[in-house]
């Protein structure tokens, strides 16, 4: 019975440590900014399924890039966009 109590305490202490794990030390998002309004496509090889609509200045997360197209995430949506419509810095405001 004593062994069971010790196992229970060890298990509970392990769960407490797991709940306090810091996820903020993971990889940082690769942020890009839209420099030209664009429609995106959900799949790289199928332009019939629309992805998110993007406006100038929108901030997106760059997931990957291939053959001049970038896989992006905007909020909870994903899409492909031409790499030349994105920049590493936000566009200058129009006055």
Wavefront OBJ file of the C-alpha trace (Angstrom):
o trace
v 0.000 0.000 0.000
v 2.869 2.339 0.801
v 4.322 1.732 -2.685
v 1.018 2.747 -4.228
v 1.002 5.993 -2.247
v 4.560 6.802 -3.342
v 3.660 6.126 -6.992
v 0.615 8.382 -6.702
v 2.721 11.237 -5.299
v 5.371 10.835 -8.016
v 2.715 10.778 -10.724
v 1.025 13.908 -9.380
v 4.343 15.769 -9.111
v 5.119 14.806 -12.734
v 1.748 16.169 -13.874
v 2.345 19.401 -11.991
v 5.681 19.846 -13.756
v 4.130 19.121 -17.164
v 1.463 21.798 -16.603
v 4.105 24.446 -15.946
v 6.058 23.778 -19.163
v 6.991 26.981 -20.976
v 6.079 26.765 -24.667
v 7.331 30.276 -25.445
v 10.868 29.020 -26.037
v 9.842 27.381 -29.345
v 10.615 28.704 -32.819
v 9.485 32.232 -33.593
v 7.016 32.947 -36.394
v 8.444 34.194 -39.699
v 6.310 37.306 -40.163
v 5.780 38.934 -43.567
v 3.667 41.906 -44.672
v 1.405 42.155 -47.687
v 2.579 44.909 -50.069
v -0.044 44.321 -52.772
v -3.649 43.199 -52.220
v -4.104 39.604 -53.304
v -6.351 36.580 -53.378
v -4.714 33.429 -52.093
v -5.328 29.812 -52.985
v -5.754 27.091 -50.395
v -3.650 24.536 -52.299
v -0.489 25.094 -54.318
v -1.675 22.934 -57.240
v -5.395 23.812 -57.212
v -6.375 27.425 -57.744
v -10.108 26.666 -57.578
v -10.184 26.596 -53.758
v -9.849 30.115 -52.359
v -7.717 30.982 -49.361
v -7.856 34.211 -47.359
v -8.152 37.586 -49.094
v -5.244 39.842 -48.162
v -5.025 43.624 -48.036
v -1.969 45.850 -48.119
v -0.403 45.919 -44.657
v -1.825 42.584 -43.480
v 0.582 40.628 -41.319
v 0.929 36.942 -42.225
v 3.080 34.087 -41.031
v 5.390 32.588 -43.667
v 5.258 28.786 -43.427
v 7.365 27.740 -46.440
v 8.330 28.893 -49.916
v 8.704 27.011 -53.178
v 9.008 28.070 -56.808
v 8.250 31.727 -56.093
v 5.129 31.038 -54.032
v 4.790 31.339 -50.267
v 2.579 29.255 -47.990
v 1.100 31.685 -45.456
v -1.099 31.600 -42.392
v -3.474 34.474 -41.662
v -5.320 34.054 -38.363
v -6.631 30.475 -38.663
v -6.539 30.357 -42.479
v -3.845 29.086 -44.835
v -3.103 29.933 -48.445
v -0.478 30.297 -51.177
v 0.560 33.694 -52.522
v 3.197 34.969 -54.944
v 6.398 35.810 -53.046
v 6.619 39.254 -54.685
v 3.446 40.359 -52.870
v 5.160 40.009 -49.471
v 7.939 41.907 -47.696
v 9.849 41.528 -44.446
v 8.949 45.065 -43.351
v 5.499 46.677 -43.267
v 4.710 48.989 -46.182
v 4.931 52.726 -45.657
v 1.537 54.329 -44.914
v -0.007 56.280 -47.787
v -0.560 59.932 -46.885
l 1 2 3 4 5 6 7 8 9 10 11 12 13 14 15 16 17 18 19 20 21 22 23 24 25 26 27 28 29 30 31 32 33 34 35 36 37 38 39 40 41 42 43 44 45 46 47 48 49 50 51 52 53 54 55 56 57 58 59 60 61 62 63 64 65 66 67 68 69 70 71 72 73 74 75 76 77 78 79 80 81 82 83 84 85 86 87 88 89 90 91 92 93 94 95
